[in-house]
Amino acid sequence: MTSNPARGSAAVVVVGDDTIVGNALALLLRSAEYDVVFLTEPFWEMPGSLDGTQLLVLAPPLSAHKRRAILVFMERELAKRSVPVLELVSG
């Protein structure tokens, strides 16, 4: 499920390019009763899109361009709020 940022904040945000992987991770986390949203759009261009986020999950596969943009955003914005980031990789 691709989220609508206007929907509100989520405790866990899953970001990725592959909707199957992202939705599977979101469903697994929801089954453990986490408030989860899956984003495919560039959230770093939407002010306040991660307000209330307690964990950011980078799901594989993630394009190099999107990964770089997320890392720059994290350095600038997330570090101020101490939001942990979990990057999952495939290998």
Sequence and secondary structure as in RCSB ss.txt:
>XXXX:A:sequence
MTSNPARGSAAVVVVGDDTIVGNALALLLRSAEYDVVFLTEPFWEMPGSLDGTQLLVLAPPLSAHKRRAILVFME
RELAKRSVPVLELVSG
>XXXX:A:secstr
 B  GGG   SEEEE S HHHHHHHHHHHHHTT  EEEE S GGGSTTTTTT SEEEE SS  HHHHHHHHHHII
IIIHHHT  EEE    
